[in-house]
């Protein structure tokens, strides 16, 4: 019996050592090696956006800019609302990713959407009916980096007016930062767009 126990223990130890090497050394090194392949390294590092050697965000995480003045004087494009935000429009907390899980039949959700629509309409000086759906509904993650072309177009006039850029120049910047990312639906990356607006204003 002791001999059998010894053999079983030795076999278990061998298995432990083999899997420790495979899963604790070989597998992590393999994943790291694949992440260094051309075209994958940027994504593996979090798709960071850098300016002057400093990381200012990620192209995968929506950052809603904070403006302390009147909303109509706001010079920046805004992301979709976040369920983690304290107010109707935010800004949200990127570290608290997640949706609200409230349905369209929830009275509080319906009221929140109504408030958002009214606030966006006032900020953009348009009737509430002109506000697109993604301007008033939070994404499942709460940190969606992109907005629809319609929402970007809605904000173009305000951004142009408050930055001094021409409407056409702002529309060109929007077009430059619009892509489908393989999903077939055009999306405008808000962080990259705001950085481009800033770079245009401050050479």
Secondary structure, DSSP 8 states (H G I E B T S, - for coil): -HHHHHHHHHHHHHHHHHHHHIIIIIHHHHHHHHHTSTTTHHHHTT-EEEETTEEEEETTS-------S-GGG--S------TT-SSSS----TTS-------TT-HHHHHHHHHHHHHHHHHHTS-GGGS-GGGTS--SSS---EE-HHHHHHHHHHHHHHH---HHHHHHHHHHTEE-TTTTS-EEEHHHHHHHHHHHH--
